[in-house]
């Protein structure tokens, strides 16, 4: 990448830094972008589900909406609760 800055070339991202960038920068940006599109849509639906993986309960929140290019589906939130236990 010849156009990359020297700062970008010297930036190293391990697991912790990559997670921080994804969770604190990219996720809020794309969530805001999705919600802006949804606010312009005439029709939308929100759905969620819960499932257990080991001792962690996960809850994805998904939105489906009609845009100018057709039906779109996006993940707007993903919650994990490690304090939740699966009881049969």
N, C-alpha and C positions, 0 to 999 in steps of 0.2 A: 504494500500500500504506500505508494509514493506520496500521496496527499495527507497521510496521517501525521499528526504533530509528534514532536519528540516526547511529549508527556504521554500520549497514547501509546507510543511504541515501548516506553519503559514501564508501563502499568502492568503489574502482575495481579491476577485474580485467582486466589485459591477459593476453597469452598465457602468460607465465612464472608469474604468480600463479595463474591459472586452472588451469594444469597441476599446480602444486604442491598446490592444494586437491583436485583430482581424484585425484591419485596418492597423496598422503599422508594424506588424511582420508576421502574418499568410498570409494575402492577398498578399503581395509582394512575399513571398516565393513560394506560390502555383501558382501565375501568372507566375513567372519566370520558374517554373517547367513545366507548360503547354506550354509556348512559346518555351522551349528547345525541347519538344516533337514535336511541330508543325514544328520546323525548320528541323527536320529529316523526316517529312512526305512528300510524293510526291504530295498529293492532299489535299487541304483545302478550306474552304469557311468561310467568316465572314458575319454575318448578325446582323442587329440591328433594333430596333423598338422604337417608342415613344408612350407613353400613359400618360394620365392625371389622377392623383388621387387627388381630391380636387383641391388645387391651386398649386400642385407640378407636374412638368413634369418629368417622369422617362424614361431613355434610357438604356436598357440592350444591351451589345455587346456580342454576342455568336459566338464561333468558332466551326466548325465541321471539323474533319480531319481523315484521314485514318492512323491508327497505326498498329503495328505488331499484335495486338490482335483484330483488326477490327475497325469499325467506332466509334469515340469518340466525345462527345459534351461537351463543357465547357463554363462557363461564364468567360469572361476575364475582363469585366469592367461593372460597373453599375453607371450611372450618375443620379443625382437628381438636378433639378433646381427649387427652390421654388419661383423664381422671374417670372417664366413663367406663363401666364394666359391662360386658355382655352377659346377661343372666338368662338362662334357658328355663 
